[in-house]
Amino acid sequence: MVTVGQVAWGPGEHVGGPIDRIFAALRELFPALLVTRLSVKHMSDDDNVWFLSLTRNFDVQIDSRPGGNPPFLLESDRARMSTDDLVVAVETLDLWLREEVDAAEIGK
């Protein structure tokens, strides 16, 4: 049996790869951004998965290669894409997170 969960991934946490620059750019755009990282029991399991959220009711996911390297797989409830380009990753996640905020505002 494998235990899977999520752990908080704060601004001081770093993988050492390009994904760190994606998180830094998104945190500048969204200071309240919540980032959690997949936590797995076995070292051989893939933990290069992060969840990004502003409301806890919705999150987007970004997966990377080991060390936070591309390609990046981006996923939401409505879309999925893969990119090697940091700018494309930030722009896409920015758009998806803004859609989340807009949907939350409409639901008020």
Secondary structure by P-SEA (a helix, b strand, c coil): cccccccccccccccccaaaaaaaaaaaacccbbbbccccccccccccbbbbbcccccbbbbbbcccccccbbbbccccccccccaaaaaaaaaaaaaaaaaaaaaac
